[in-house]
Amino acid sequence: MATAARPQFGFLHQALEDLKAKQLYFQLRVLEGEQKPIATFDGKEVINLSSNNYLGLTSHPKLRRAAIDAVRRWGAGAGAVRTIAGTMRIHLDLEEQIAKFKQTEACVVFQSGFAANAGTVSAILGKEDLIISDELNHASIIDGARLSKAAIRIFKHRDVADCARICEETKDWPGQKLIITDGVFSMDGDIAPLPELCSLAEKYTCIMMVDDAHSSGVLGKGGRGTVDHLNCHGRVDIQVGTLSKAVGAMGGYVCGSRELIEFLYHRARPFLFSTSHPPATVGACQAAFSLLDSPDGEKLLKKLWSNTKFFKRGLKRLGFQTGKSETPITPIHVGDAGKAFEFSRRLFDAGLYAPAVGFPTVAEGKARLRAIVTATHKRQDLTRAHEILGRVGTELSII
Ligand SMILES: *Cc1c(COP(=O)(O)O)cnc(C)c1O
């Protein structure tokens, strides 16, 4: 169907032309095979610094086997939403396993991290309530906040004093109040000041919620997340995590009190109105959490962090600006979006895939590459990545 010829869709054509003019237009890169550290995209083999597959679990033999076993025993699909007939025994087993892992009373799994955030924030808050949110929080938190119709106040990124100012200004707010932050910020790789935000939540009687999408399987003992990493056990009311990144499969979860989880059973719209995970996904997640808590998991985490340090050191030595990242997420700052996209294209031609991100994913004028190393990269892959980045970065006068 030629959309350009349909007058009611002329605006789509115009919007795409505008993106092209601003050099923000992209085509999807197609992965031909597994998500691996050396992978083939669009027919070209490259060093893959583009995935969230922190521990290499997407293709780990234990997850594959568990997924296949679950299909054999439980079938290919769940066949209903959780509240009707789609709660299988394995869904509950996985939730119990995650709750134990996170040292919380209970857990509920959603179809994605996005659904977990948007579904939870919009369920627990209404139009009389207030959301106090870090300016760089993930889109799923922002959408959940909008859906809730609560008032939204934004504090400057990781700025505890600014958050305190808002808490003080709103201390007599009649409704519920929520302080919400990403644990690790997805575009900058920096870590939230969680202990300080917890103190504010305690002082001003706010619900405290953290989105640990990029810290699940990355930070804390066995990858338990920022709450564990920063010793905040018992101080965070709602912990969200994803099963789609380090855990290697798909989904999101919410951990908290039994009452919170039961409330979400009754009110979270993605839980009520969208079918539960297929057995293969549940099986893979169960295998992933078992692995995280084993010596093999420990080894993978160690490797992830030694690779991260090695990669970042090399970038600094080359003169790249990597911002305040403290995690495997490594932004390489460029500034101009056109230049960032060109940098990424030229790197790809030279054998390295690190995607460029521009507006609206990050603020205008703050375009960057976003590179993520994993536990499964070999040292020689990272040395070669340094060489390519150094050469192309010099050609484009980025360093
Ligand atoms: C990726 C991400 C999500 C969404 O998780 P999915 O499981 O991919 O839907 C939520 N929050 C943050 C901070 C993320 O980076």
The ligand as an SDF file (V2000), in Angstrom:
LIG
                    3D

 15 15  0  0  0  0  0  0  0  0999 V2000
   14.7110   -1.8300   28.8530 C   0  0  0  0  0  0  0  0  0  0  0  0
   14.1160   -1.0960   29.9790 C   0  0  0  0  0  0  0  0  0  0  0  0
   12.8050   -1.3170   30.3670 C   0  0  0  0  0  0  0  0  0  0  0  0
   11.8890   -2.1990   29.5750 C   0  0  0  0  0  0  0  0  0  0  0  0
   12.1810   -3.5500   29.7280 O   0  0  0  0  0  0  0  0  0  0  0  0
   11.6460   -4.5950   28.6360 P   0  0  0  0  0  0  0  0  0  0  0  0
   11.6230   -5.8720   29.3860 O   0  0  0  0  0  0  0  0  0  0  0  0
   12.5820   -4.5730   27.4970 O   0  0  0  0  0  0  0  0  0  0  0  0
   10.2710   -4.1430   28.2510 O   0  0  0  0  0  0  0  0  0  0  0  0
   12.3230   -0.6560   31.4800 C   0  0  0  0  0  0  0  0  0  0  0  0
   13.1070    0.2080   32.1660 N   0  0  0  0  0  0  0  0  0  0  0  0
   14.3770    0.4580   31.8150 C   0  0  0  0  0  0  0  0  0  0  0  0
   15.1950    1.4010   32.6130 C   0  0  0  0  0  0  0  0  0  0  0  0
   14.9240   -0.1740   30.7010 C   0  0  0  0  0  0  0  0  0  0  0  0
   16.1650    0.0870   30.3370 O   0  0  0  0  0  0  0  0  0  0  0  0
  1  2  1  0
  2  3  1  0
  2 14  2  0
  3  4  1  0
  3 10  2  0
  4  5  1  0
  5  6  1  0
  6  7  2  0
  6  8  1  0
  6  9  1  0
 10 11  1  0
 11 12  2  0
 12 13  1  0
 12 14  1  0
 14 15  1  0
M  END
$$$$
